[in-house]
């Protein structure tokens, strides 16, 4: 390419002209890109439902589920993190966004392409007068490089690349949202399995107790101290207890199948041993400070990134009002003889600078700018709502833990009193001094109280899980950048 320097003086003149224009454009671009909105967040100093000491301001750990002290739950959680299909799909989405960011960033760099060709042509051997003359054959060889670059004076390409990069970051946080939702769903489904198992055991015990009472009433009927109505009433109690078993078995199977879906396995290959809610620990969760929630919750971080992307798009839309400046150049060698293709006399090149200024487009650029501004405002309001909702979620979870804890305490008292009343009624029944109505009432009250006790324990565990979710537990709050993004 030794012949290229001959045209450098002209290239310098063009470069100087574009550089002067670029200085003016650059000074304007600093003003055009200041589109950052003010979120005007009202961050409270503390949660309304929290009673915290200064030593209790620690966010949840990454493996918060270990606080329940269940090896089986921990195994399911770890498996779900690696094989869950929703998480895998979310991971694929952020990889797509990474690729889009690289595509958008390519506009910041020049494009370079090379080409080579061989052409052959032959003219006709006859003339207009009908005389036959020798035809002419022409062979031409060429090799060239071409380059193109758009001077990004107004920041249009830079803002487009920034918007794509922020979208990729938002997709990473979306993956974290999906992962957090998946983990809390696994925990809740596992606790539902334990609850169904506990309620089934209680139902079987209640059936045995009801049958024991039925036998005692039948003995009284045979002895002439009872009535057929007493027997029928107790038979109704036994039948009612038996009727509660199939729905509980259905609930158990459905939640095991839900766990199988969450760990991406067919139900036939999943074996959940389970156990009892009494074997589950009750971790103490501290919410920390409301200001920490802005970095702890992945959905808030996702909305931040989406708002940043929209802001960059506003800058890109502004820049489209201004001219675009394109530099193109081509150079290479062309010769009719392959042996002399790369000789200095066969060299050629060209360089062009072009400026395109929109004059009339029917309002397309203005409409696009107004659209991006409105989209930015929409995402700003969504971001603000997400933050406000996050504070409410934490307060609701804290309040739920407090109330379900109190409900569980009171329900245990109900069970203890109901069991004592039933034992006394059964003793009196065997002694022949008990009223049948009293026996029926006490056993029904006990059966209901025991079933509600398991439901109260489940509600408290679910409240703890909801607090972990509200606090954004289970992920590391860090700002990841797209891989190889420009």
C-alpha positions, 0 to 999 in steps of 0.5 A: 500500500505504498501509494497511499501517502500521496493523498495524505495532504488532502486527507489532512485537510478533511481531518482538520475540518472535521476536528474543528466541527467535532470540538463544537459538537463535543461541547454541546454533547456534554449538555445534551446527555444530562437527562438523569431524573431525580427519583425523590425517594423517601427512605425511612430511618427504620421499619415501623414493625421492627424493634431493632438494636444497633447490633441487629443491622445485618442482612440475611446470609446467602444461605439463609435456609440453613437457619431452619436446620434441615439437611433435606431442605438444604439439599433441595435448595442447592439442587434448585440453584443449579438445575431449576429451569426458570433460573436457567431461562433467566440466565439465557436471557442475560446472555442474550442481553450481553450479546445485544450490548456487544452489538450496540457497542460495535458502532463505537469502533470502525468497521474494516473489510477486505475483498479480492476479485478476479474478473474476465470479459471478452468482446465480440469478434464481429463488427457492424459491417459484418467483418470478422475481427479478432475478439478482445479478452480482458482479465482484471485482478483486484485486492482492497481494504475498506474502512468506515467510521461514524464520528460520535460527536453527539454521543448517539452511539455511546448512549445506545451502547450504554443503554444496551449495557444497562439492559444487560445488567437489568437482566442479571438482576432479573436472574437474581429475582427469579432465583430468589423467588425459586428458593422461597417457593422451594422452602414453602413447598417443603414446609407444606409437605411437612405440614401435610405429613403432620396433619395426616399423622394427627388425623390418623391419631384422631381417627383412633381416638374417635374409634376408641370413643365409639367402642365405649359408646357401643358398650354403653348401648349394649349395657342399656345406658346409651342410645342408638343416637349416641352411637350414630353421632359418634359414627359421624365423628369417625366418618368426618375424621376419615373424610379429612385424610384424602384431601391431605394426601392430595395436598402432600402429593401435589407439593412433592410434585411441585418440589420435583418441578422446582428441581427439574425432575419427574415426580417419579424420581423424587423422594421427599422423606419429610418429617415434622414441623417440630424438627424445623428450627426457627431462625431469627431474622433481622431486617437491618436498615431501610436504606440497605434495602435499596442494595439488598433487593434484586428487583430494586437493582433491576429497576435501577438498571432499567431506568439507567437504560431508559436515560441513556436512550433519551440521550440517544434520541436527543443526538438524532436531531443533530447531523451524523458524520461518516468517514469512509476510506478504501484502498488497494491494488488493481491490475490486469496482470496477477504478477504486477498486482502489488506493484506501486503503480497498481495502487488506488485509494479513496477517502470520503467524509460525509455529513447528514443533517435531518431536515424533514422526517414527518416528526419521526425523530421528535416522536421518538424523543418524546417516546423515550422521555415518556418511557423514562418517566414510566420506569422512574415511577415503577422504580419509585413504586418498587422501593415503596413496595419493598419497605411495605413488604418488609413491614408486612413480613415483620408484622406477620412474624409477630402475629403468627408467633403470638397465634402459635403460642395461643394455639398451643394453649388451646390444644393443651386445654382441649386435650385435658378436657377430652381426657377428662370427658373420656374418663367420665365416659368410661366411668358412666358419668359423662354426658355424651354431648360433652364428650362429642364437643370436647373431642371435636374441639381437640381434633380441630385445635390440633389441626389448626396448630400445625397450620399455625406453625406453617404460617409462622415459617412462611412468614419467616420465609417472606421476610427473607424474600422481602429483604432480598436474601440469598444473593450477593448484592454486587453490580455485575457488568456484561461480559466483553461489553463495550 
